Amino acid sequence: MDNFKDPASPAKEKRANNHQDHDSHCGTDVARARWALLRQVLKEKQLDSSDVQQVSVRRFSSFNLFSRSRVTTTETGDPSDGPWVEYRSTIFPQYSALLRDNLGPLRVDEVLNSFDNTGNVYVRSVIERNRLDGLLLSSNVSTRVVRWDNEDDVSSLEGRFDVVMCADCLFLDQYRGSLVDALRRLLRPDGTALVFAPTRGDTLAEFCRLAESAGLCVCRYDNYDSNVWDLHLKMQRESKEVYDENIHYPLLLTLTHGSTPALI
């Protein structure tokens, strides 16, 4: 049986063509602005152009939930790893953590590698430094690299974790399915995975679909913390020119086995 298709009217075709022309111009403008962003970084200029800031995802940098201060240390190490920085909660100042970070301007390598931040967090040295400074609840802490798509890595740790956490790692299409499989297998039967990520187009929704197809119970929380939610609403009201909920506001997903959702 042939499919019936209503022929488009000249008026509809004209509107469609106009819309396509507008999209092509917008795409060209965005591409031009992004090249300008890269050019300014390479030339070590300040990123003060409004056109450039509009297309940079870094135009909104923080909810300011933590204060940052450089930590003086005599430890030897690779200076390319960046200095030690103390992050202290502004809401609960009794809590802090030490991270390797760069408080200066953006570096060229950061910009060139920003499409995939895998490996940018120096987990082993960070955990060891926080353990030595007594900032962890337990002194018996170990670290290892686990690739989601590596069968040996995942199978050796299968079913061993009560809680698995990950943040902002749903945007790469080629790894989304292996992340779902790894989370499903790493959790104990009564374990919970906590995933923080912005919607970023349909990437979060696609991850949820994959997780549900794998038999996991997925719950989404927009308002999971009153302080963060209040800051989110404030940014929507007062900083619309730099704040884009689609890429800047992390939602919380909980993943559990079975049909019982995790309570937070």
FIDREN-974918 format. One record per residue (C-alpha): residue in three letters; x, y, z. Coordinates in Angstrom, 2 decimals. Layout:
node residuo=ALA, u=X, v=Y, w=Z
...
//
This chain:
node residuo=MET, u=0.00, v=0.00, w=0.00
node residuo=ASP, u=1.37, v=3.38, w=-0.95
node residuo=ASN, u=1.85, v=6.00, w=1.72
node residuo=PHE, u=-0.17, v=9.16, w=1.22
node residuo=LYS, u=1.67, v=12.45, w=1.54
node residuo=ASP, u=-0.06, v=15.82, w=1.44
node residuo=PRO, u=1.71, v=18.06, w=-1.10
node residuo=ALA, u=3.24, v=21.16, w=0.47
node residuo=SER, u=1.80, v=24.51, w=-0.51
node residuo=PRO, u=4.04, v=27.25, w=-1.95
node residuo=ALA, u=3.52, v=29.27, w=1.24
node residuo=LYS, u=4.67, v=26.37, w=3.41
node residuo=GLU, u=7.69, v=25.81, w=1.21
node residuo=LYS, u=8.61, v=29.49, w=1.45
node residuo=ARG, u=8.37, v=29.47, w=5.24
node residuo=ALA, u=10.43, v=26.29, w=5.41
node residuo=ASN, u=13.12, v=27.76, w=3.17
node residuo=ASN, u=13.23, v=30.94, w=5.24
node residuo=HIS, u=13.60, v=28.88, w=8.41
node residuo=GLN, u=16.43, v=26.83, w=6.89
node residuo=ASP, u=18.20, v=30.00, w=5.77
node residuo=HIS, u=17.91, v=31.39, w=9.31
node residuo=ASP, u=19.31, v=28.19, w=10.82
node residuo=SER, u=22.23, v=28.17, w=8.40
node residuo=HIS, u=23.09, v=31.77, w=9.27
node residuo=CYS, u=22.88, v=30.99, w=13.02
node residuo=GLY, u=25.12, v=27.98, w=12.57
node residuo=THR, u=27.67, v=30.07, w=10.69
node residuo=ASP, u=27.65, v=32.76, w=13.40
node residuo=VAL, u=28.14, v=30.21, w=16.18
node residuo=ALA, u=30.99, v=28.51, w=14.32
node residuo=ARG, u=32.66, v=31.87, w=13.70
node residuo=ALA, u=32.35, v=32.80, w=17.38
node residuo=ARG, u=33.83, v=29.47, w=18.48
node residuo=TRP, u=36.82, v=29.93, w=16.21
node residuo=ALA, u=37.23, v=33.40, w=17.74
node residuo=LEU, u=37.17, v=31.80, w=21.19
node residuo=LEU, u=39.96, v=29.39, w=20.26
node residuo=ARG, u=41.96, v=32.17, w=18.61
node residuo=GLN, u=41.76, v=34.37, w=21.72
node residuo=VAL, u=42.91, v=31.53, w=23.99
node residuo=LEU, u=45.82, v=30.69, w=21.71
node residuo=LYS, u=46.87, v=34.35, w=21.73
node residuo=GLU, u=46.38, v=34.50, w=25.54
node residuo=LYS, u=43.82, v=37.25, w=25.39
node residuo=GLN, u=40.98, v=37.84, w=27.81
node residuo=LEU, u=37.71, v=36.26, w=26.73
node residuo=ASP, u=35.79, v=39.50, w=27.05
node residuo=SER, u=33.91, v=39.55, w=23.75
node residuo=SER, u=30.16, v=39.24, w=24.30
node residuo=ASP, u=29.82, v=37.21, w=21.09
node residuo=VAL, u=32.50, v=34.79, w=22.24
node residuo=GLN, u=31.12, v=34.49, w=25.77
node residuo=GLN, u=27.69, v=33.67, w=24.38
node residuo=VAL, u=28.88, v=30.43, w=22.73
node residuo=SER, u=31.31, v=29.33, w=25.45
node residuo=VAL, u=29.93, v=26.75, w=27.90
node residuo=ARG, u=32.37, v=28.24, w=30.43
node residuo=ARG, u=30.53, v=31.55, w=30.47
node residuo=PHE, u=28.87, v=30.27, w=33.65
node residuo=SER, u=31.56, v=28.84, w=35.88
node residuo=SER, u=30.07, v=28.07, w=39.28
node residuo=PHE, u=27.16, v=28.18, w=41.73
node residuo=ASN, u=29.75, v=29.40, w=44.29
node residuo=LEU, u=28.95, v=26.58, w=46.69
node residuo=PHE, u=32.66, v=26.31, w=47.53
node residuo=SER, u=35.40, v=28.78, w=48.32
node residuo=ARG, u=38.81, v=28.08, w=46.82
node residuo=SER, u=42.25, v=28.80, w=48.23
node residuo=ARG, u=45.68, v=27.66, w=47.12
node residuo=VAL, u=47.46, v=25.29, w=49.52
node residuo=THR, u=51.18, v=25.76, w=50.09
node residuo=THR, u=52.93, v=22.42, w=49.95
node residuo=THR, u=56.49, v=21.17, w=49.86
node residuo=GLU, u=55.52, v=17.93, w=48.15
node residuo=THR, u=57.36, v=17.08, w=44.98
node residuo=GLY, u=55.39, v=16.16, w=41.95
node residuo=ASP, u=54.71, v=16.95, w=38.36
node residuo=PRO, u=54.02, v=20.71, w=38.20
node residuo=SER, u=51.90, v=20.12, w=35.12
node residuo=ASP, u=49.34, v=18.45, w=37.39
node residuo=GLY, u=48.48, v=21.87, w=38.80
node residuo=PRO, u=48.70, v=23.20, w=42.37
node residuo=TRP, u=46.79, v=21.90, w=45.37
node residuo=VAL, u=43.63, v=23.86, w=46.13
node residuo=GLU, u=41.37, v=23.63, w=49.17
node residuo=TYR, u=37.66, v=23.59, w=48.34
node residuo=ARG, u=35.58, v=24.53, w=51.40
node residuo=SER, u=31.79, v=24.41, w=51.52
node residuo=THR, u=30.22, v=27.85, w=51.92
node residuo=ILE, u=27.09, v=26.30, w=53.45
node residuo=PHE, u=28.86, v=23.75, w=55.67
node residuo=PRO, u=32.29, v=25.35, w=56.26
node residuo=GLN, u=33.39, v=22.50, w=58.52
node residuo=TYR, u=33.76, v=20.36, w=55.38
node residuo=SER, u=36.57, v=20.75, w=52.88
node residuo=ALA, u=38.57, v=18.75, w=50.36
node residuo=LEU, u=41.90, v=19.11, w=48.60
node residuo=LEU, u=42.00, v=18.95, w=44.81
node residuo=ARG, u=44.52, v=19.65, w=42.11
node residuo=ASP, u=43.31, v=22.65, w=40.18
node residuo=ASN, u=44.48, v=25.67, w=38.24
node residuo=LEU, u=43.29, v=29.01, w=39.62
node residuo=GLY, u=44.82, v=30.97, w=36.76
node residuo=PRO, u=43.50, v=31.69, w=33.25
node residuo=LEU, u=42.47, v=28.95, w=30.86
node residuo=ARG, u=45.30, v=26.97, w=29.33
node residuo=VAL, u=45.45, v=25.95, w=25.70
node residuo=ASP, u=45.48, v=22.24, w=26.58
node residuo=GLU, u=42.31, v=22.68, w=28.67
node residuo=VAL, u=40.46, v=24.20, w=25.75
node residuo=LEU, u=41.68, v=21.63, w=23.23
node residuo=ASN, u=40.74, v=18.74, w=25.55
node residuo=SER, u=37.47, v=20.17, w=26.88
node residuo=PHE, u=35.34, v=18.08, w=24.50
node residuo=ASP, u=36.30, v=15.02, w=26.57
node residuo=ASN, u=37.35, v=15.61, w=30.17
node residuo=THR, u=38.27, v=11.97, w=30.78
node residuo=GLY, u=41.40, v=11.89, w=32.91
node residuo=ASN, u=41.34, v=15.56, w=33.90
node residuo=VAL, u=40.67, v=14.69, w=37.56
node residuo=TYR, u=43.75, v=13.28, w=39.25
node residuo=VAL, u=41.88, v=10.78, w=41.39
node residuo=ARG, u=44.72, v=8.80, w=42.93
node residuo=SER, u=46.80, v=11.73, w=44.16
node residuo=VAL, u=43.68, v=13.57, w=45.33
node residuo=ILE, u=42.41, v=10.65, w=47.43
node residuo=GLU, u=45.84, v=9.95, w=48.90
node residuo=ARG, u=46.39, v=13.60, w=49.86
node residuo=ASN, u=42.96, v=13.85, w=51.52
node residuo=ARG, u=43.60, v=10.59, w=53.39
node residuo=LEU, u=46.94, v=11.83, w=54.74
node residuo=ASP, u=45.33, v=15.09, w=55.88
node residuo=GLY, u=42.60, v=13.22, w=57.76
node residuo=LEU, u=39.78, v=14.48, w=55.52
node residuo=LEU, u=38.36, v=11.03, w=54.76
node residuo=LEU, u=36.10, v=9.02, w=57.06
node residuo=SER, u=38.32, v=5.97, w=56.66
node residuo=SER, u=42.07, v=5.54, w=56.40
node residuo=ASN, u=41.64, v=2.33, w=54.41
node residuo=VAL, u=41.15, v=3.79, w=50.94
node residuo=SER, u=42.26, v=2.39, w=47.61
node residuo=THR, u=42.01, v=3.64, w=44.04
node residuo=ARG, u=42.16, v=2.11, w=40.61
node residuo=VAL, u=41.29, v=2.98, w=37.04
node residuo=VAL, u=38.10, v=1.36, w=35.75
node residuo=ARG, u=37.18, v=1.71, w=32.10
node residuo=TRP, u=33.45, v=1.26, w=31.54
node residuo=ASP, u=34.03, v=-0.50, w=28.23
node residuo=ASN, u=36.72, v=-2.86, w=29.56
node residuo=GLU, u=35.28, v=-6.26, w=30.45
node residuo=ASP, u=38.20, v=-7.20, w=32.72
node residuo=ASP, u=37.88, v=-3.97, w=34.72
node residuo=VAL, u=34.14, v=-4.35, w=35.27
node residuo=SER, u=33.96, v=-8.11, w=35.86
node residuo=SER, u=36.60, v=-8.02, w=38.61
node residuo=LEU, u=34.46, v=-5.57, w=40.62
node residuo=GLU, u=31.01, v=-6.90, w=39.77
node residuo=GLY, u=28.38, v=-6.65, w=42.53
node residuo=ARG, u=30.70, v=-5.09, w=45.13
node residuo=PHE, u=29.45, v=-1.53, w=45.64
node residuo=ASP, u=26.66, v=-0.05, w=47.75
node residuo=VAL, u=27.00, v=3.36, w=46.09
node residuo=VAL, u=28.46, v=4.39, w=42.74
node residuo=MET, u=28.67, v=8.08, w=41.84
node residuo=CYS, u=29.40, v=9.77, w=38.54
node residuo=ALA, u=29.02, v=13.31, w=37.25
node residuo=ASP, u=28.73, v=14.94, w=33.83
node residuo=CYS, u=29.71, v=11.88, w=31.81
node residuo=LEU, u=26.67, v=11.20, w=29.63
node residuo=PHE, u=27.50, v=13.37, w=26.63
node residuo=LEU, u=29.65, v=10.95, w=24.60
node residuo=ASP, u=27.40, v=8.70, w=22.53
node residuo=GLN, u=29.94, v=5.90, w=22.16
node residuo=TYR, u=30.32, v=5.36, w=25.93
node residuo=ARG, u=26.76, v=5.83, w=27.18
node residuo=GLY, u=25.73, v=2.21, w=26.76
node residuo=SER, u=28.87, v=0.83, w=28.39
node residuo=LEU, u=28.38, v=3.20, w=31.35
node residuo=VAL, u=24.88, v=1.82, w=31.91
node residuo=ASP, u=26.19, v=-1.75, w=31.76
node residuo=ALA, u=29.03, v=-0.96, w=34.16
node residuo=LEU, u=26.74, v=0.71, w=36.71
node residuo=ARG, u=24.30, v=-2.19, w=36.57
node residuo=ARG, u=27.03, v=-4.74, w=37.17
node residuo=LEU, u=29.07, v=-2.85, w=39.76
node residuo=LEU, u=26.13, v=-2.33, w=42.14
node residuo=ARG, u=25.12, v=-4.76, w=44.85
node residuo=PRO, u=21.50, v=-5.98, w=44.56
node residuo=ASP, u=20.43, v=-3.23, w=46.99
node residuo=GLY, u=22.96, v=-0.65, w=45.79
node residuo=THR, u=22.29, v=2.77, w=44.29
node residuo=ALA, u=24.02, v=4.73, w=41.55
node residuo=LEU, u=23.93, v=8.53, w=41.81
node residuo=VAL, u=24.36, v=10.28, w=38.48
node residuo=PHE, u=24.61, v=14.07, w=38.18
node residuo=ALA, u=24.34, v=15.59, w=34.71
node residuo=PRO, u=22.57, v=18.38, w=32.83
node residuo=THR, u=19.96, v=17.53, w=30.22
node residuo=ARG, u=22.34, v=18.66, w=27.44
node residuo=GLY, u=19.93, v=18.15, w=24.58
node residuo=ASP, u=18.62, v=14.58, w=24.66
node residuo=THR, u=21.77, v=12.99, w=26.12
node residuo=LEU, u=20.33, v=12.57, w=29.63
node residuo=ALA, u=17.02, v=11.27, w=28.30
node residuo=GLU, u=18.84, v=8.76, w=26.09
node residuo=PHE, u=20.88, v=7.56, w=29.07
node residuo=CYS, u=17.66, v=7.05, w=31.05
node residuo=ARG, u=16.16, v=5.03, w=28.20
node residuo=LEU, u=19.23, v=2.81, w=28.04
node residuo=ALA, u=19.22, v=2.31, w=31.82
node residuo=GLU, u=15.55, v=1.35, w=31.89
node residuo=SER, u=16.07, v=-1.02, w=28.97
node residuo=ALA, u=18.82, v=-2.68, w=31.03
node residuo=GLY, u=16.33, v=-3.35, w=33.84
node residuo=LEU, u=17.34, v=-0.51, w=36.16
node residuo=CYS, u=14.83, v=1.64, w=38.02
node residuo=VAL, u=15.56, v=5.28, w=37.17
node residuo=CYS, u=14.34, v=8.25, w=39.22
node residuo=ARG, u=14.99, v=11.86, w=38.23
node residuo=TYR, u=15.23, v=14.70, w=40.75
node residuo=ASP, u=15.27, v=18.34, w=39.67
node residuo=ASN, u=15.04, v=19.83, w=43.18
node residuo=TYR, u=17.33, v=17.57, w=45.22
node residuo=ASP, u=18.84, v=20.26, w=47.46
node residuo=SER, u=17.15, v=23.46, w=48.61
node residuo=ASN, u=20.35, v=25.54, w=48.48
node residuo=VAL, u=21.26, v=24.45, w=44.97
node residuo=TRP, u=17.67, v=24.88, w=43.80
node residuo=ASP, u=17.47, v=28.44, w=45.17
node residuo=LEU, u=20.71, v=29.33, w=43.39
node residuo=HIS, u=19.37, v=27.77, w=40.19
node residuo=LEU, u=16.21, v=29.90, w=40.35
node residuo=LYS, u=18.28, v=33.00, w=41.11
node residuo=MET, u=20.50, v=32.39, w=38.08
node residuo=GLN, u=17.42, v=31.97, w=35.89
node residuo=ARG, u=16.10, v=35.34, w=37.06
node residuo=GLU, u=19.28, v=37.39, w=37.18
node residuo=SER, u=21.80, v=35.84, w=34.79
node residuo=LYS, u=19.87, v=34.74, w=31.73
node residuo=GLU, u=22.63, v=36.02, w=29.45
node residuo=VAL, u=25.18, v=33.51, w=30.81
node residuo=TYR, u=23.14, v=30.76, w=32.47
node residuo=ASP, u=21.67, v=27.98, w=30.36
node residuo=GLU, u=19.84, v=25.31, w=32.35
node residuo=ASN, u=20.31, v=22.83, w=29.50
node residuo=ILE, u=24.08, v=22.70, w=29.99
node residuo=HIS, u=24.70, v=24.26, w=33.41
node residuo=TYR, u=22.19, v=22.79, w=35.87
node residuo=PRO, u=22.96, v=19.21, w=36.99
node residuo=LEU, u=19.97, v=16.98, w=37.56
node residuo=LEU, u=20.19, v=13.97, w=39.86
node residuo=LEU, u=19.39, v=10.46, w=38.68
node residuo=THR, u=19.22, v=7.46, w=40.98
node residuo=LEU, u=19.62, v=4.00, w=39.47
node residuo=THR, u=18.68, v=0.86, w=41.38
node residuo=HIS, u=18.00, v=-2.79, w=40.65
node residuo=GLY, u=14.39, v=-3.89, w=40.61
node residuo=SER, u=11.34, v=-1.66, w=40.70
node residuo=THR, u=11.89, v=0.13, w=44.02
node residuo=PRO, u=13.18, v=3.69, w=43.55
node residuo=ALA, u=15.98, v=5.03, w=45.70
node residuo=LEU, u=14.97, v=7.64, w=48.26
node residuo=ILE, u=17.17, v=10.66, w=48.81
//
